[in-house]
Amino acid sequence: SNSHEGATGGEISALEEAFRKFAVHGDTRATGKEMHGKNWSKLCKDCHIIDGKNVTTTDVDIVFSKIKGKSVRTITFEQFKEALQELSKKRFKGKSDEEALQEIYKLIEGKGPGLTGVT
């Protein structure tokens, strides 16, 4: 399904929905507007962005530190997409940037903490 196309106005994309679900995970005060490093790592693990070959836990941490602001501990949805762009190049080597990004979105869309099958 092309759920990430034509998401306008109040309608949020499947990608943003997944971002919000992971962003509030384990944090009762979270708004879902920004995501902590711990939840970013969890998303990358649960959605199999970390494959232990092309993308490791270390890669995920490095990208997070690089993307977020100096004095903050979280990333916004916009920064999240930037981080995914970085990782998609590693995770889907040999694909075009656009294709790699679509592939990484597919891994995440419709997912949430605990809905991904326990490994």
Contacts in CASP RR format, 6 or more apart in sequence:
PFRMAT RR
TARGET T0000
AUTHOR 0000-0000-0000
METHOD contacts of the structure
MODEL  1
SNSHEGATGGEISALEEAFRKFAVHGDTRATGKEMHGKNWSKLCKDCHII
DGKNVTTTDVDIVFSKIKGKSVRTITFEQFKEALQELSKKRFKGKSDEEA
LQEIYKLIEGKGPGLTGVT
3 13 0 8 1.000
3 14 0 8 1.000
3 109 0 8 1.000
4 13 0 8 1.000
4 14 0 8 1.000
4 15 0 8 1.000
4 105 0 8 1.000
4 109 0 8 1.000
7 13 0 8 1.000
7 16 0 8 1.000
12 20 0 8 1.000
13 109 0 8 1.000
14 109 0 8 1.000
14 110 0 8 1.000
15 81 0 8 1.000
15 105 0 8 1.000
15 108 0 8 1.000
15 109 0 8 1.000
16 77 0 8 1.000
17 110 0 8 1.000
18 43 0 8 1.000
18 47 0 8 1.000
18 108 0 8 1.000
18 109 0 8 1.000
18 110 0 8 1.000
18 111 0 8 1.000
18 112 0 8 1.000
19 32 0 8 1.000
19 35 0 8 1.000
19 43 0 8 1.000
19 77 0 8 1.000
19 80 0 8 1.000
19 108 0 8 1.000
20 32 0 8 1.000
21 111 0 8 1.000
21 112 0 8 1.000
21 113 0 8 1.000
22 35 0 8 1.000
22 39 0 8 1.000
22 40 0 8 1.000
22 42 0 8 1.000
22 43 0 8 1.000
22 46 0 8 1.000
22 112 0 8 1.000
22 113 0 8 1.000
23 30 0 8 1.000
23 31 0 8 1.000
23 32 0 8 1.000
23 33 0 8 1.000
23 34 0 8 1.000
23 35 0 8 1.000
23 36 0 8 1.000
23 39 0 8 1.000
24 30 0 8 1.000
24 31 0 8 1.000
24 32 0 8 1.000
25 39 0 8 1.000
25 42 0 8 1.000
25 112 0 8 1.000
25 113 0 8 1.000
26 39 0 8 1.000
27 36 0 8 1.000
27 39 0 8 1.000
33 76 0 8 1.000
33 77 0 8 1.000
34 74 0 8 1.000
34 75 0 8 1.000
34 76 0 8 1.000
34 77 0 8 1.000
35 43 0 8 1.000
35 74 0 8 1.000
35 75 0 8 1.000
35 80 0 8 1.000
36 73 0 8 1.000
36 74 0 8 1.000
37 61 0 8 1.000
37 64 0 8 1.000
37 73 0 8 1.000
37 74 0 8 1.000
37 75 0 8 1.000
40 60 0 8 1.000
40 64 0 8 1.000
40 75 0 8 1.000
40 80 0 8 1.000
40 83 0 8 1.000
41 57 0 8 1.000
41 60 0 8 1.000
41 61 0 8 1.000
41 64 0 8 1.000
42 113 0 8 1.000
43 49 0 8 1.000
43 108 0 8 1.000
43 111 0 8 1.000
44 50 0 8 1.000
44 55 0 8 1.000
44 57 0 8 1.000
44 60 0 8 1.000
44 87 0 8 1.000
45 57 0 8 1.000
46 111 0 8 1.000
46 112 0 8 1.000
46 113 0 8 1.000
46 114 0 8 1.000
46 116 0 8 1.000
47 107 0 8 1.000
47 108 0 8 1.000
47 111 0 8 1.000
47 116 0 8 1.000
48 107 0 8 1.000
49 55 0 8 1.000
49 60 0 8 1.000
49 84 0 8 1.000
49 87 0 8 1.000
49 91 0 8 1.000
49 104 0 8 1.000
49 107 0 8 1.000
49 108 0 8 1.000
50 56 0 8 1.000
50 57 0 8 1.000
50 59 0 8 1.000
50 60 0 8 1.000
51 91 0 8 1.000
54 90 0 8 1.000
54 91 0 8 1.000
54 92 0 8 1.000
54 93 0 8 1.000
55 87 0 8 1.000
55 90 0 8 1.000
55 91 0 8 1.000
59 87 0 8 1.000
59 90 0 8 1.000
60 87 0 8 1.000
63 83 0 8 1.000
63 86 0 8 1.000
63 87 0 8 1.000
64 75 0 8 1.000
64 83 0 8 1.000
66 86 0 8 1.000
67 75 0 8 1.000
67 79 0 8 1.000
67 82 0 8 1.000
67 83 0 8 1.000
67 86 0 8 1.000
68 74 0 8 1.000
68 75 0 8 1.000
68 79 0 8 1.000
75 83 0 8 1.000
84 101 0 8 1.000
84 104 0 8 1.000
84 105 0 8 1.000
84 108 0 8 1.000
85 97 0 8 1.000
85 101 0 8 1.000
87 104 0 8 1.000
88 97 0 8 1.000
88 100 0 8 1.000
88 101 0 8 1.000
88 103 0 8 1.000
88 104 0 8 1.000
89 97 0 8 1.000
89 100 0 8 1.000
91 100 0 8 1.000
91 103 0 8 1.000
91 104 0 8 1.000
92 99 0 8 1.000
92 100 0 8 1.000
92 103 0 8 1.000
92 104 0 8 1.000
94 100 0 8 1.000
95 103 0 8 1.000
END
